[in-house]
Amino acid sequence: MQSIAPPPTFLAVPGEPNMPWEDWQEAFDSYLKALGGAIFTAKRKLALLKHNLGVEGRKVLKTLPCDNFAVNGEGSDEETEEDENKPDM
């Protein structure tokens, strides 16, 4: 089986991203689904997101208020009832 190509890095360097966030998010969601992401733990999904955001994207992520996972930590493997109602990443 061939490996699945990830989306382009969202924000590798300071400045404007290569594509609008909504387009990149759609590409990332498709990538995650193609990898079988429905069975991934929250930690693994977060690691994939951080990896694909790029260096500057991770810096931006750290500045955002996050109530569902610890951006600076590893996240949680436990899903809450609230998580079940949110769309898959």
C-alpha positions, 0 to 999 in steps of 0.5 A: 500500500502506498503511503498517504501524502499529508497536506502541505504544512500550514504555516512553516515560517512567519507570514501568510499561510499557503492557503486559507485555513478552511481549505487547509483544515478540509485537507487535513481532515481528509488526510486524517480520515484516509489514515484511519483517524477515527480509531486514533487517540486524542494524543495521536490526533493532536500530534498529527495536527501539530506536525502538519501545522508547521513551526509557526503554526504551532506557535499560533496554536499555543496562543489559542484558548483550548478547552478540549486538549492541552496544547502544551501537553499531550492532550487526553485520551479520554473522550467526554460526552461533549467530545462525542458531539463534536465533528471528528478532526 
